[in-house]
Structure formats: C-alpha cells, structure tokens
C-alpha cells in the first residue's frame, strides 16, 4: 500500500514527520533530483493532466520510498493486507471474498508499494502480481521478498492481456493520484475475467473539505467539497513534484459505472479503539467524528 494523504482544505506547506534514520536500501534510487532537495516544494491547487501527474508521482515515490517504509512499515507489516490508516484488515473485512476462496486465484495488486498485500494473498494460496509506478517502492518489495512477480508500470496502461486476472485490489494505490480515473478503471476491467472483482480504497472524499491536520484544527471545514482542483506541490521552477486528485463521492460512483463496473458495496471503516496512532491527517480524534477512508467494491459482469 502506498498512502500519503495531503488533501488539505487550505493551500500551504503540508506538515510531514521528519525521518533522519539511515535509508533501508543503500544504493541510490535514481539519477540526480529534478530540483534542489534543500528547497521545500510549494503547495498549491492547480490543474495537472495525466502526463504531469504520472511523472510527478513516479518521481515523488522514488525519492520518498525509503522514508515511507521506515515510518509506516511497522504499521503495514511485511505480509498484512491493510486497507487504510484505520487498520481495517482483509482478514476481517473479506472484501475480496472469504480467504479460503483465494486459493488458486490470479490477483493483481495496483499501487503495491512494498507488496505487503500481495504477500498476504500469496500466503493464502493466491497467485498475486504486484504492480507499482515507483521502481524504488518495488525495490523494497524485493528487499522483503516473496515468490511472485513485481511489475513497474503505470496503472493507466496495464501490461497484461485481456482477462488475465480473477481479482484486482488497490489499497490507496494509483486512484488518488491519477488525473483520469476512468482510464485506470477501464484498464482494470479489461484485465479482469468475467465475474471478477476490483476493490480499491482511497481518501474519503469528505476529507478534502477539511485541513489535513490530526488535531482539533482539522475538524473545521475550510474548503469547498466540490472543488475538484488537484492538490499540487511544485518545485522552484514551477514543475509538479507531487499531485493528488479529488473526486466527490458521486464522481467515484459515476467513474465506476462509466468504466463498465457494477458497484457492489462501499465500506467506510470506523476508527477502532485499539488504534492510537496518527498518520498525516488521520487520528483517533478525527476518526471518531468523520470518515477517513472509502473502499469501493466493484464487480466485472
């Protein structure tokens, strides 16, 4: 799962936890950075098309994969299937179906990150393929290990034949970061077999109306829920280095239908008592008052 929520209702620098520990993979991730790393990107709201969004987010995850895995790896585990910061586990949710029915199923995980969900699927007898836009995230999947394929590709152009998979899943992968979600959904439907299911989780749309803060300051509406203008971080040259796209709840439902899926269920996980952690704007305080995650269960008839 690759999850970084910055859906702030106010334009400004989004607070990040500082991580100064040694990277968990030592070799350099890529070539020279696009901009001076000492200069913090500026947060704004502006349009960003498919190409710009893909380029920016590939670069962001390649540069930040080490920090992400250090900071969130313990919560995610190496072989758990967690749908979001609330901690909803597929063991309990069974949104892909009963665990005993996964054996022998071909499953595509989109936006796999370090492939924690794929590892869980493999442990239950499925045949997963873990796909991510970020080469660096997939290096972490290699570091942890697992006997299943890793594929570095864009979710809008899946490198698989029609009808290759029985199931597809995405825990905060791809859909929050793409400018054309219908393109991705159509690609997922194309590679699913008839009767297949696609389950994906995203930031709950209502979160875009609130500041991305875990404390009381994050409980007051500060922006229009209906403003679909993307959240963009730009470097000193004005080039996007991170992009996140907002869709209202109605938009998500219409996107699913436009791609040819049938919406089966929507889950809005409640914050559990045991979870005392904070993750960006997610926290027990906010989680007990407003939903943070929406999970859409889609069928390919």
LINRATA-V95050 format. One record per backbone hydrogen bond with DSSP energy under -0.5 kcal/mol. CO is the residue of the C=O (numbers start at 1). NH is the residue of the N-H. E is the energy in kcal/mol with one decimal. If there is no record, write none. Layout:
co;nh;e
CO;NH;E
CO;NH;E
//
This chain:
co;nh;e
1;3;-0.6
6;8;-3.0
36;39;-1.7
38;40;-0.6
42;234;-2.6
44;232;-2.7
49;53;-2.5
50;54;-2.2
51;55;-2.5
52;56;-2.6
53;57;-2.4
54;58;-2.2
55;59;-2.0
56;60;-2.4
57;61;-2.4
58;62;-2.0
59;63;-2.2
60;64;-1.9
61;65;-1.2
64;68;-2.5
65;69;-2.5
66;70;-2.1
67;71;-2.6
68;72;-2.7
69;73;-1.6
72;76;-2.4
73;77;-2.2
76;80;-0.6
80;82;-0.6
81;90;-2.6
84;87;-1.9
86;272;-0.5
88;83;-3.0
89;92;-1.2
89;93;-2.7
90;94;-2.1
94;97;-0.8
98;101;-1.7
99;102;-1.5
102;105;-2.4
105;107;-0.6
105;127;-3.7
106;166;-2.5
106;167;-2.0
107;109;-0.6
107;129;-2.2
108;110;-0.6
108;169;-2.5
109;131;-2.9
111;2;-0.6
112;115;-2.0
112;116;-0.6
115;119;-2.0
116;120;-1.7
117;121;-2.4
118;122;-2.6
119;123;-1.8
120;124;-0.9
121;124;-0.9
121;126;-2.3
122;125;-1.8
125;104;-3.1
126;128;-0.6
127;107;-1.6
128;149;-0.6
129;109;-2.9
129;131;-0.6
130;151;-2.9
131;111;-1.3
131;112;-2.5
132;153;-1.2
133;135;-0.6
134;138;-1.5
135;139;-1.4
136;140;-1.2
137;141;-1.4
138;142;-2.1
139;143;-2.2
140;144;-2.1
141;145;-2.4
146;148;-1.3
149;130;-2.4
151;132;-2.2
151;153;-0.8
154;157;-1.9
158;160;-1.4
161;164;-0.8
165;193;-2.7
166;197;-1.1
167;108;-2.2
168;199;-2.0
169;110;-2.8
170;172;-1.1
170;201;-2.6
171;2;-0.6
173;175;-2.8
174;177;-2.0
174;178;-0.7
175;178;-0.7
176;245;-3.0
180;183;-0.6
180;184;-1.3
181;185;-2.8
182;186;-2.7
183;187;-1.9
184;188;-2.6
185;189;-2.5
186;190;-2.2
187;191;-1.8
188;192;-0.8
189;192;-0.7
190;163;-2.2
191;164;-1.0
191;165;-2.5
193;196;-2.2
196;300;-3.0
197;168;-2.3
198;298;-2.9
199;170;-1.9
200;296;-2.9
201;172;-1.5
202;294;-2.5
204;207;-2.2
205;208;-1.7
206;209;-1.7
207;210;-1.4
209;222;-2.9
209;223;-1.4
210;9;-0.6
211;213;-2.1
215;218;-2.1
216;219;-1.8
217;220;-0.5
219;221;-0.5
220;211;-0.7
224;227;-1.4
226;228;-0.9
228;246;-0.5
230;46;-1.4
230;232;-0.5
231;244;-2.5
232;44;-2.7
233;241;-3.5
233;242;-1.2
234;42;-2.6
235;238;-2.0
239;235;-2.5
242;233;-2.6
244;231;-2.5
248;252;-2.3
249;253;-2.1
250;254;-2.5
251;255;-2.9
252;256;-2.3
253;257;-2.1
254;258;-2.7
255;259;-1.6
256;261;-2.0
257;260;-1.5
261;263;-0.5
262;264;-0.5
262;299;-3.0
265;297;-2.9
267;295;-2.7
272;275;-0.9
274;276;-1.0
279;282;-2.6
282;279;-2.1
283;287;-3.1
284;288;-1.5
286;289;-1.8
286;290;-3.1
287;271;-0.9
292;204;-2.2
294;202;-2.3
295;267;-2.7
296;200;-2.0
296;298;-0.6
297;264;-3.1
297;265;-1.3
298;198;-2.7
299;262;-2.4
299;301;-0.8
300;195;-3.3
300;196;-0.5
//
